[in-house]
């Protein structure tokens, strides 16, 4: 059995269909090299679908993230973003309590694809068509895999908007966009 969450806060459906979970993933803020508290944050334990399951986490401590070169904002220097992302991942991994060590695994040409087993970070220009919250700078399509009492994070695709909410959070000089 596979569960996924729709774009409504933890409206869970069982079956083979996956839809986005509206989370402002901490990775979005970290990826942008801007250390502020997350504006919204939920975990699987916040969902009644995972009641009594316990901790839902990645199965491996090293988690690869790919950057999509599709739909990059004009003026974005990929090398600057790679550096910012690497610094963000390093900061995420430094605390002794950090159980996940995300790392930059390279560039891909395509936008994220649900259930491809790959964690992809991408900018998208069709934000409203995807029904993402207009006030959010990012949205994570987080997928859980498992059954009964054993669940794990299967994939996390991070979508970043190409419009103003992101520009309000990130110093312009850090990425050269907005």
C-alpha positions in Angstrom: 0.0 0.0 0.0 1.2 3.5 -0.8 -0.1 6.6 0.8 0.2 10.1 -0.6 -1.1 13.4 0.5 -3.0 15.8 -1.7 -2.5 19.6 -1.8 -4.8 20.0 1.1 -3.2 19.7 4.5 -2.7 16.0 4.9 -5.8 14.9 3.0 -4.5 11.3 2.5 -5.5 8.9 -0.2 -4.6 5.3 -0.5 -3.8 3.8 -3.9 -1.4 4.3 -6.7 -1.9 8.0 -7.2 0.5 10.6 -5.7 -0.2 14.3 -5.2 1.9 17.1 -3.5 2.0 17.7 0.2 2.0 21.4 0.9 5.0 21.7 3.1 7.4 24.6 3.1 10.3 22.3 3.3 13.2 23.5 5.4 15.4 22.4 2.5 13.9 25.3 0.4 15.1 27.9 2.8 18.4 26.1 3.3 18.8 25.7 -0.5 18.4 29.4 -0.8 21.3 30.0 1.7 19.1 32.0 4.0 18.8 30.8 7.5 15.4 31.8 8.9 12.8 29.6 10.6 10.5 27.6 8.3 7.2 29.5 7.7 5.3 26.2 7.8 6.4 22.7 8.8 4.7 19.4 9.3 5.8 15.8 9.7 4.1 12.5 9.1 3.2 12.4 12.8 1.0 15.4 12.2 -1.2 13.2 10.0 -3.9 10.9 11.4 -3.0 8.5 8.6 0.3 7.7 10.4 -1.1 7.5 14.0 0.8 5.0 16.0 3.4 4.5 13.3 6.2 6.3 15.1 9.0 8.1 13.3 8.8 8.2 9.5 12.2 9.0 8.1 14.6 8.3 5.3 16.0 4.8 5.3 19.6 5.9 4.6 21.4 8.8 6.2 22.9 10.1 3.0 20.1 11.6 0.8 21.0 12.7 -2.7 19.3 15.8 -4.2 19.5 16.7 -7.9 19.0 20.2 -9.3 16.8 20.6 -12.4 18.2 22.8 -15.2 14.7 23.0 -16.7 12.9 26.3 -16.3 15.8 28.0 -14.4 15.1 31.7 -13.8 16.9 34.1 -16.2 20.1 35.4 -14.7 20.6 32.5 -12.3 24.2 31.4 -12.2 24.2 27.6 -11.8 27.6 27.6 -10.1 26.4 30.1 -7.5 23.4 28.1 -6.8 25.4 24.9 -6.5 27.7 26.6 -4.0 24.8 27.9 -2.0 23.1 24.5 -2.0 26.3 22.7 -0.9 26.7 25.2 2.0 23.1 24.7 3.0 23.5 21.0 3.0 26.7 21.2 5.0 24.9 23.4 7.6 22.0 20.9 7.7 24.4 18.1 8.4 26.6 19.8 11.1 24.4 19.4 14.2 25.3 16.2 16.1 21.6 15.3 16.2 21.3 15.5 12.4 20.2 12.1 11.2 20.0 13.0 7.5 23.0 14.1 5.4 21.6 15.6 2.2 24.1 16.1 -0.6 24.2 17.6 -4.1 24.2 14.7 -6.6 24.3 16.7 -9.8 22.1 18.3 -12.5 19.2 16.7 -14.4 17.5 18.1 -17.5 13.9 17.3 -16.5 11.5 18.8 -14.0 10.7 16.5 -11.0 8.7 13.5 -11.7 6.5 11.8 -9.0 7.6 8.3 -8.1 10.9 8.4 -10.0 12.8 7.6 -6.8 14.9 10.8 -7.3 14.8 13.9 -5.0 14.8 16.9 -7.4 14.9 20.6 -6.7 13.4 22.8 -9.5 12.0 26.2 -10.3 8.6 26.1 -11.9 6.8 28.8 -13.8 3.3 27.1 -13.6 3.0 27.6 -9.8 -0.8 28.4 -9.8 -1.6 25.6 -12.3 0.0 23.2 -9.8 -2.3 24.6 -7.1 0.6 25.5 -4.8 -0.1 28.2 -2.2 0.4 31.6 -3.8 2.2 33.0 -0.6 4.7 30.1 -0.4 8.2 30.4 -1.9 8.4 26.6 -2.2 6.4 23.4 -2.0 7.6 19.8 -1.4 6.0 16.7 -3.0 6.9 14.3 -0.2 6.1 10.6 -0.8 5.9 7.9 1.8 6.3 4.2 1.1 5.4 1.4 3.3 2.6 -0.6 5.0 1.1 -1.2 8.4 3.5 0.2 11.0 6.6 0.6 8.9 6.8 3.7 6.7 9.6 5.7 5.2 10.2 8.7 3.2 10.5 7.5 -0.4 11.1 10.7 -2.3 11.0 14.5 -1.9 10.8 16.8 -4.9 11.2 20.5 -4.0 9.5 23.1 -6.2 10.5 26.7 -6.0 8.4 29.5 -7.4 9.8 31.9 -10.0 7.7 34.7 -8.7 7.8 37.2 -5.8 7.5 35.2 -2.6 10.9 33.7 -3.1 12.4 37.1 -3.9 11.2 38.4 -0.6 13.1 35.8 1.4 16.4 35.7 -0.5 19.0 38.5 -0.6 19.1 39.5 -4.3 22.8 39.4 -4.5 23.0 35.8 -3.3 21.4 34.3 -6.5 21.3 37.2 -8.9 17.6 36.8 -9.6 14.3 38.5 -8.5 
